[in-house]
Amino acid sequence: YEPLVAEYHGRLALANPGVERQGSVENGLNKLVEISDGACTFAAIHDSARPLVTIEEICNVVKDAKEHGAAVLGVPCKATIKESDDGSTVLRTIPRARLWEVHTPQVINVSTLLRGFAKVETEDLEVTDDVSIVEALGEPVKLTTGEYTNLKITTPEDLDVAKAILEERQMPPVQLKA
């Protein structure tokens, strides 16, 4: 990775990972503030397990974040969601009309994110995604409609689906400078 970082000196930097996702994001945010001397006003946090995000999705979520302060890509839930308190029996069915599956990138105003991380630390909160930090501040997050093809690759079957999506898109491979 070092030759790639060197090729983009001043534009690409690595931050230490955290124990959990929120620690990694906080470390990355602090590195961004450091290398930009505070000039960067928005951070786009993207999960590398979602490599199929489109340029259009990225542009849309960035546009929404600039307008609303924070935005997250997502799609309406298609599945029926059941709640269980013991993992064995159904407690209830959650109406899916109000449910969204959120994706990345999640784009947030840097000062909002810094205030949010301070609150997370002070109140010892655990957050599972980045816009949850904004929610903890009581501030709004815009839902930006994304694509169902921006799937999270976590199983071997996901790789098969991803390959089919890429073949359908007929996109040439990306060549990185090294």
N, C-alpha and C positions, 0 to 999 in steps of 0.2 A: 504494500500500500504506500510506502514511503515515496517511490518515484511519482505516483499519481498526486500525492499531496504536494510534492515539490513542484510539479508542473503547474499547479494552480496556486502558487505561493501568494498569500495575502487574500485569496478568495476561497480557500478551502482549509479548514482546520479541524483537528480531531479533539474531542472532549472525552474525558474519562467516563466510562459507564458507571451507572449507579447500581445499587443492590436490586432495586425495582425500577420499572419504567419511569416513574416520576423523578427518581434520582438522576437517571440518564438525561431526561429532558431538562431538568434544572441545570445540570452541568453543561449541557449544550447551550442553553439560554445564556448562562453566565459567560461562556466562551464567545458567543455571538456579541454580547454587550461589550466584552473586552476588545475584540478585534475590530469592531465597528466604532469604537469610542462613543457608544451610545447613539450613533446616527441611525441605526436600524429601528424602524418603528413597528414592524410586524415580523412574527416568526411563524413559519410554516413547519409543523411537525408531522413527519411522515413515517409510517411503519414500513420497514424494508420487507416485511412479509406480504405487502400489497404492491407488487411490481407492475400491476396491470392498469394503474391509474392513467387516465388520458390527459393530454395537455389541456383539452377543453374543460375537464373537471377541475384541474388545478387553477386555470384562469377564472372559472366561475366562483370557486371558493375564496380565492384571493380578493376578487371584486366584492363579494358579499362581506368579507371581513373588513375591508376598507370602509364600507358603508356602515356596518353595524358594530365594529370593534372586535368581533369574534365570529367565526363561522366554522361549520363542520360539514364534511361531505356525508351523505347518508342516503338510504333508500327506504321506502316504506316496507315494513315487515310483510312477507308473504305467508310465513308459516303461522300456524296456531301455536301460541305460547301458553304453557301450563306452569303454574306455580306449585311448588311442593316444599313443605317445611322439613320433611324427613327423607326426601329422595326416593320414597317408596310409593307414596300415595299422592293423588292430585288434590291440592287445596282449592284451586280455582283456575279458571281460564281467564287470562288477561285479554281484554278487547284489543285486537291488533290495529284497529282504526287509528289509535293514538301512538302506536309504536313505530320507531324508526331504528334500523340497524345502522349504526354510525361507522364511518370509514375514516381513512386519512387520505390526504393531509387535513389537519385541523389548523386553522390560521387564527392567530390571536395577537392583539396589540401587545407589544413587549412590556410596556409599563403595567398593563393589566395583569399579565402573566407574572411579573415580578411581585406585584402586590398579592396575587393569589398564592404564590409559593411561600411568601411570608406568613400568610394565614394558615396554610397547610402545615407549616412547621410549628407555629405558635399553638395551634389547636390539635396537633398530632393527627391530622386527617390522612386517610389513605384514598388516593384517587386512581381509577383504572384507565382514565383517558384524560387528555389535556383540557378539553373544554369543561370537564367536571370542576377544574380549578376556578374557572370563570363562574360556573354555577354556584360554587361555594361562596363567592363574593356577592351573590344575588344579582349578577348582571346577565343580560340576555345573550344568547348564542343563536345565530341564524343557522337554520338548517338549509343546506345547499343540496338540491337533488343531484345525486350522482348516478352512477351506472351499476347495475348488478354484477357486471363483469370485473369490478374492482374488488375481487375476492381476496380473502386472507389465506395465504398458502400455509397450511399447518399439517397436512396429511399427504401421503403419496397420491391419493385420489385427487387432491387439489391440483397437484402438478399436471395430471392428465387433463383436467378441465382447463388449466391455464394454457397448456400447449394447444388445445383445440381453439381457444380464444385467439391466440397469437396467429395461428394458421388462418383463421377466418379474417383477421385484420390484414393479413398479407403484408406485414411490416418487415422491412429489412432489419438485420441485427444492428444493434448500436455498437459503434466502435469507440472505445475510450482511449484517450491519449495515455501513454504510459512512459 
